[in-house]
Amino acid sequence: MSNTLVFDYAVSISEAQNATNVDYSFLNKCLVLVTGSYEEAKSKKSETKPTPKITNKQLKTVQKKFAVVDGRTGKTTTKTRELIDPSQFKVVPVYDPTTVENYTDNKEVAYLMTGGLEKFYLLMLASEVDPENAEAIDFDPTDYFTLCFSTDVDIADAQNLSFADFSGVRAFVTTDKAQAEELAQTDTVFFDEYGSYTGCYEAFGRLLSLPFWRNCQYYVLDSTNTATTIKTVGEADDLFNKRISFFLNGSDGATLGFFGNGNAAITKAYVDRLARLKTQEAITGYIQVNTPNNTSVQRVNIEESAAAVITEYESYPFFYLDSDVDNFINITKSDEQYVVAGKAAIKDAEPIWRANIEVTEAQ
């Protein structure tokens, strides 16, 4: 399992001198893309009519340029991608599961709170949100790190819904194991026989409500959750080896068998972003206080400031990084930037069932 964080960014000296403290709360915010019910209420559609799906065809796109580095030559080229324009969406915070029905017909999203979240955010097309709703806010993708899809959007469309300026975790559910294997390479994907998101939501609700990004590979779902469970060791092993997230038919109930993202444990994405931001903050903080000259001594001092973050995350109460390996950060200066390079290993725990299997064999 890939568990190495790679530090490969640059800090602008001029920007560092004016940088403000980072707000890390975005790491614990969860968006769910659903169909809003405002249009249905206004046009008095039949309650028995299926909720319309969100499709790519109805969405506006914007062009974004990206720098791409050729791994063989080191040359940087600029490419353009079509991404979904976030301005056509609104976000509504939910503080009470009983209020979900005021905004959407999707009943599964409440399981985020079953998992422990005190607040989550519904992401809806602006045309599907009451314009008089004082709770609704504009969608700024940089304010969030977790985006869960829902049964309100077909997975074929969801795969292609990439929002401009969003660079966090995306979560899907599918009934197709081959599709799940493909998605698991870059995203989070749960396998569920019926395509239900209840297990996915509850798992993220727990993850995002915990005080630390430590091992999240053991959790028993609430008894009301009807997520599909895996009943044989062979199938569980197959899903685990493909890094597909799933639940086991455990002795205590529906138990998390694996929770992953991008071919790694789910916590890697969050620890990666947190460690990157914390080391950047340590570097900019040193620059602001000391206004260093371009000397090897000053670069060593900056390295030590950034390395202190690594040391902190190796220790209690975090234990995010494996202290038994050589976790390091190097700083070099290039023109108006400090270039940061280094590696750190995340301390991943093997799922408990792999060592002590508690799977009930199918009858």
C-alpha positions as CSV (number, residue, x, y, z in Angstrom):
1,M,0.0,0.0,0.0
2,S,1.4,3.4,-1.0
3,N,2.0,5.2,2.3
4,T,4.7,7.8,1.5
5,L,4.2,11.5,1.6
6,V,6.3,13.4,-0.9
7,F,7.2,17.0,-0.3
8,D,7.8,18.8,-3.7
9,Y,6.6,22.3,-3.6
10,A,8.0,25.9,-3.6
11,V,7.4,28.8,-1.2
12,S,7.5,32.2,-2.7
13,I,9.6,34.5,-0.4
14,S,7.6,37.6,-1.2
15,E,4.2,35.8,-0.7
16,A,5.5,34.2,2.5
17,Q,6.2,37.7,4.0
18,N,2.5,38.5,3.7
19,A,1.0,35.1,4.4
20,T,-1.7,34.8,7.1
21,N,-2.4,31.8,9.3
22,V,-4.0,28.8,7.7
23,D,-7.6,27.8,8.5
24,Y,-7.5,24.0,8.7
25,S,-11.3,23.6,9.2
26,F,-11.8,22.8,5.5
27,L,-10.3,19.4,6.1
28,N,-13.2,18.4,8.2
29,K,-16.0,19.8,6.0
30,C,-18.0,17.4,3.9
31,L,-20.0,18.3,0.8
32,V,-22.7,16.0,-0.7
33,L,-23.9,16.6,-4.3
34,V,-27.7,16.2,-4.4
35,T,-30.7,17.3,-6.3
36,G,-32.4,20.2,-4.6
37,S,-36.2,20.1,-4.1
38,Y,-37.0,23.8,-4.6
39,E,-38.0,23.5,-8.2
40,E,-40.2,20.5,-7.5
41,A,-42.0,22.3,-4.7
42,K,-42.5,25.4,-6.9
43,S,-43.9,23.5,-9.9
44,K,-45.9,21.2,-7.7
45,K,-44.6,18.0,-9.4
46,S,-46.1,14.7,-8.4
47,E,-44.4,13.2,-5.3
48,T,-44.3,9.9,-7.1
49,K,-42.2,11.2,-10.0
50,P,-38.5,10.2,-9.7
51,T,-36.1,12.9,-8.6
52,P,-34.3,14.2,-11.7
53,K,-30.6,13.2,-12.0
54,I,-27.8,15.7,-12.2
55,T,-26.1,15.3,-15.6
56,N,-23.0,16.8,-17.2
57,K,-25.0,18.1,-20.1
58,Q,-26.8,20.7,-18.0
59,L,-23.7,22.1,-16.5
60,K,-21.5,25.0,-17.6
61,T,-17.8,24.5,-17.8
62,V,-14.7,26.7,-17.5
63,Q,-11.3,26.2,-19.0
64,K,-8.4,25.9,-16.6
65,K,-4.7,25.8,-17.4
66,F,-2.4,23.4,-15.6
67,A,1.4,23.0,-15.6
68,V,2.5,19.5,-16.5
69,V,6.0,18.3,-15.8
70,D,7.4,15.5,-18.1
71,G,9.0,12.9,-15.8
72,R,11.7,12.0,-18.3
73,T,12.8,15.4,-19.6
74,G,11.8,17.6,-16.7
75,K,10.2,20.1,-19.1
76,T,7.1,21.9,-18.1
77,T,4.2,22.3,-20.5
78,T,0.8,24.0,-20.1
79,K,-2.4,22.0,-20.7
80,T,-6.0,23.1,-20.6
81,R,-8.9,21.2,-19.1
82,E,-12.7,21.7,-19.1
83,L,-13.9,21.8,-15.5
84,I,-17.3,22.4,-14.0
85,D,-18.0,26.0,-13.2
86,P,-18.7,26.2,-9.4
87,S,-20.6,29.5,-9.7
88,Q,-23.8,27.6,-10.9
89,F,-24.0,25.9,-7.5
90,K,-25.1,26.8,-4.0
91,V,-24.2,25.3,-0.7
92,V,-26.6,24.8,2.3
93,P,-25.2,23.8,5.7
94,V,-27.2,21.2,7.6
95,Y,-27.1,21.2,11.4
96,D,-30.0,18.9,12.1
97,P,-30.9,15.7,10.1
98,T,-34.6,16.5,10.4
99,T,-34.1,19.6,8.2
100,V,-32.6,17.8,5.2
101,E,-36.1,17.3,3.7
102,N,-36.4,21.1,3.5
103,Y,-33.8,21.1,0.8
104,T,-33.6,17.7,-0.9
105,D,-35.6,14.4,-1.2
106,N,-32.4,12.5,-0.6
107,K,-32.8,10.7,2.7
108,E,-29.4,8.9,2.8
109,V,-27.3,12.0,3.5
110,A,-28.4,12.1,7.2
111,Y,-26.1,9.1,7.8
112,L,-23.2,11.6,7.8
113,M,-24.6,12.7,11.2
114,T,-25.1,9.1,12.3
115,G,-21.4,8.7,11.9
116,G,-20.7,11.7,14.1
117,L,-20.6,14.9,12.0
118,E,-22.3,17.8,13.7
119,K,-22.6,19.6,10.4
120,F,-22.4,18.8,6.7
121,Y,-23.0,20.7,3.5
122,L,-25.5,20.1,0.7
123,L,-24.2,21.0,-2.8
124,M,-27.0,21.8,-5.2
125,L,-27.6,23.7,-8.4
126,A,-28.5,27.3,-7.7
127,S,-31.7,26.8,-9.7
128,E,-32.7,24.1,-7.2
129,V,-32.3,26.2,-4.1
130,D,-34.9,28.7,-2.8
131,P,-33.4,32.2,-3.6
132,E,-34.9,33.4,-0.3
133,N,-33.0,30.8,1.7
134,A,-30.7,32.9,4.0
135,E,-28.6,29.8,4.7
136,A,-27.5,29.2,1.1
137,I,-24.0,30.4,0.3
138,D,-21.9,30.6,-2.9
139,F,-19.8,27.5,-3.6
140,D,-16.1,28.1,-3.1
141,P,-14.4,24.7,-3.8
142,T,-11.3,25.7,-1.8
143,D,-13.4,25.8,1.4
144,Y,-13.9,22.0,1.3
145,F,-11.7,18.9,1.1
146,T,-14.3,16.1,0.9
147,L,-16.9,15.7,-1.8
148,C,-19.4,12.8,-1.7
149,F,-21.6,12.0,-4.6
150,S,-25.1,10.5,-4.2
151,T,-27.7,8.5,-5.9
152,D,-29.0,11.7,-7.4
153,V,-26.2,11.6,-10.0
154,D,-25.3,8.6,-12.2
155,I,-21.8,7.4,-11.5
156,A,-20.9,7.8,-15.2
157,D,-21.7,11.5,-14.8
158,A,-20.2,11.7,-11.4
159,Q,-16.8,10.5,-12.6
160,N,-16.6,13.4,-15.0
161,L,-17.8,16.1,-12.5
162,S,-14.5,17.8,-11.7
163,F,-14.9,21.2,-10.2
164,A,-12.5,24.0,-10.9
165,D,-10.3,24.7,-7.8
166,F,-11.4,21.5,-6.0
167,S,-8.4,19.3,-5.1
168,G,-9.7,17.1,-2.3
169,V,-11.2,13.6,-1.8
170,R,-14.1,12.4,-4.0
171,A,-16.3,9.6,-2.9
172,F,-18.4,7.2,-5.0
173,V,-20.5,4.1,-4.6
174,T,-20.9,1.5,-7.3
175,T,-22.4,-1.9,-7.9
176,D,-19.8,-2.7,-10.5
177,K,-16.5,-4.2,-9.1
178,A,-14.6,-3.5,-12.3
179,Q,-15.6,0.1,-12.2
180,A,-14.8,0.2,-8.4
181,E,-11.3,-1.1,-9.1
182,E,-10.7,1.7,-11.6
183,L,-12.0,4.4,-9.4
184,A,-10.1,3.2,-6.3
185,Q,-6.8,4.1,-8.0
186,T,-7.5,7.9,-7.6
187,D,-10.6,8.3,-5.4
188,T,-12.7,6.7,-2.7
189,V,-15.2,4.1,-3.8
190,F,-17.4,1.8,-1.8
191,F,-18.9,-1.4,-3.2
192,D,-22.6,-1.8,-2.5
193,E,-24.8,-4.3,-4.2
194,Y,-27.7,-1.8,-4.4
195,G,-25.7,1.3,-4.9
196,S,-26.7,2.8,-1.5
197,Y,-24.5,5.6,-0.1
198,T,-25.5,5.1,3.6
199,G,-22.4,3.1,4.5
200,C,-20.1,5.6,2.7
201,Y,-21.8,8.5,4.4
202,E,-21.6,7.0,7.9
203,A,-17.9,6.1,7.4
204,F,-17.0,9.7,6.3
205,G,-19.2,11.1,9.2
206,R,-17.0,9.2,11.6
207,L,-13.7,10.0,9.9
208,L,-14.4,13.7,9.7
209,S,-15.6,14.0,13.3
210,L,-12.6,12.4,14.9
211,P,-10.0,14.7,16.6
212,F,-7.0,13.0,14.9
213,W,-6.3,11.5,11.5
214,R,-5.2,8.2,12.8
215,N,-6.2,4.6,11.8
216,C,-9.8,4.5,10.8
217,Q,-9.9,0.9,9.6
218,Y,-12.3,-0.4,12.3
219,Y,-15.8,0.8,12.8
220,V,-19.2,-0.9,13.3
221,L,-22.1,0.7,11.5
222,D,-25.3,1.8,13.2
223,S,-27.8,-1.0,13.4
224,T,-30.2,1.1,11.1
225,N,-27.7,1.2,8.3
226,T,-28.5,-1.2,5.5
227,A,-25.2,-1.0,3.7
228,T,-24.2,-4.2,1.8
229,T,-21.8,-6.5,3.7
230,I,-19.3,-9.0,2.4
231,K,-19.7,-12.5,3.8
232,T,-16.8,-14.5,2.5
233,V,-13.1,-14.2,3.1
234,G,-12.2,-14.6,-0.5
235,E,-14.4,-11.7,-1.6
236,A,-13.1,-9.5,1.2
237,D,-9.5,-10.3,0.3
238,D,-10.2,-9.4,-3.4
239,L,-11.8,-6.1,-2.5
240,F,-9.0,-5.2,-0.1
241,N,-6.2,-6.0,-2.6
242,K,-7.9,-3.7,-5.1
243,R,-8.3,-1.0,-2.5
244,I,-12.0,-0.9,-2.8
245,S,-13.8,0.2,0.4
246,F,-16.4,-2.2,1.8
247,F,-18.1,-3.5,4.9
248,L,-17.9,-7.0,6.5
249,N,-20.6,-9.1,7.9
250,G,-18.7,-9.1,11.3
251,S,-19.6,-10.6,14.6
252,D,-20.5,-7.2,16.0
253,G,-22.5,-6.1,12.9
254,A,-21.7,-4.4,9.7
255,T,-18.0,-3.6,10.2
256,L,-15.7,-1.5,8.1
257,G,-13.5,-3.9,6.1
258,F,-11.4,-1.3,4.3
259,F,-11.6,2.5,3.9
260,G,-9.3,3.9,1.2
261,N,-8.6,6.6,-1.2
262,G,-6.3,6.7,-4.2
263,N,-4.9,3.2,-3.7
264,A,-4.0,4.0,0.0
265,A,-5.7,4.1,3.4
266,I,-8.2,7.0,3.6
267,T,-6.1,8.9,6.2
268,K,-3.2,9.4,3.7
269,A,-5.0,12.1,1.7
270,Y,-5.8,14.1,4.9
271,V,-2.4,13.7,6.5
272,D,-0.7,14.6,3.2
273,R,-2.6,17.8,2.9
274,L,-2.2,18.7,6.6
275,A,1.5,18.0,6.7
276,R,2.1,20.0,3.5
277,L,0.2,23.0,4.8
278,K,1.8,22.8,8.3
279,T,5.3,22.6,6.8
280,Q,4.5,25.5,4.5
281,E,3.2,27.5,7.5
282,A,6.3,26.7,9.5
283,I,8.5,28.0,6.6
284,T,6.5,31.1,6.0
285,G,6.4,31.8,9.8
286,Y,10.2,31.6,10.0
287,I,10.5,33.9,7.0
288,Q,8.2,36.5,8.4
289,V,9.9,36.6,11.8
290,N,13.5,36.3,10.7
291,T,13.6,37.7,7.1
292,P,16.4,35.3,6.3
293,N,19.3,36.0,3.9
294,N,20.2,33.5,1.2
295,T,22.7,31.6,3.2
296,S,23.2,27.9,3.9
297,V,22.8,28.6,7.6
298,Q,19.4,30.2,7.1
299,R,18.3,27.4,4.9
300,V,19.2,24.9,7.6
301,N,17.2,26.9,10.1
302,I,14.2,26.9,7.8
303,E,14.6,23.1,7.3
304,E,14.6,22.7,11.1
305,S,11.4,24.7,11.4
306,A,9.7,22.5,8.8
307,A,11.2,19.3,10.2
308,A,9.7,20.1,13.6
309,V,6.3,19.4,12.0
310,I,7.5,16.0,10.9
311,T,8.8,15.2,14.4
312,E,5.5,16.4,15.9
313,Y,3.5,14.1,13.7
314,E,5.7,11.1,14.6
315,S,4.8,11.5,18.3
316,Y,1.9,11.5,20.7
317,P,-0.9,12.3,20.4
318,F,-0.7,12.2,16.6
319,F,1.3,9.1,15.5
320,Y,0.6,10.0,11.9
321,L,4.1,9.2,10.6
322,D,6.3,6.2,11.1
323,S,9.2,7.2,13.3
324,D,11.2,4.1,12.4
325,V,12.0,5.4,8.9
326,D,14.0,8.4,7.7
327,N,11.4,11.2,7.4
328,F,13.1,14.3,6.1
329,I,12.8,17.7,4.5
330,N,15.4,19.6,2.4
331,I,15.3,23.3,1.5
332,T,17.1,24.8,-1.4
333,K,16.8,28.4,-2.8
334,S,16.0,29.2,-6.4
335,D,15.6,32.9,-7.3
336,E,12.6,34.1,-5.3
337,Q,11.5,30.8,-4.0
338,Y,12.5,28.2,-1.4
339,V,12.2,24.8,-2.9
340,V,11.0,22.1,-0.6
341,A,11.8,18.4,-1.1
342,G,11.5,15.4,1.2
343,K,9.6,12.3,2.1
344,A,7.7,11.0,5.1
345,A,6.0,7.6,5.7
346,I,2.5,7.4,7.1
347,K,2.0,4.8,9.8
348,D,-0.8,2.7,8.4
349,A,-2.4,0.0,10.4
350,E,-3.5,-3.3,8.8
351,P,-7.3,-3.8,9.1
352,I,-8.0,-5.9,12.1
353,W,-9.9,-8.6,10.2
354,R,-6.7,-9.4,8.2
355,A,-5.1,-10.7,11.4
356,N,-8.2,-11.9,13.1
357,I,-10.9,-12.7,10.6
358,E,-14.4,-12.3,11.9
359,V,-16.3,-12.9,8.7
360,T,-19.4,-15.1,8.7
361,E,-19.2,-17.5,5.8
362,A,-22.2,-17.4,3.6
363,Q,-24.7,-20.2,4.3
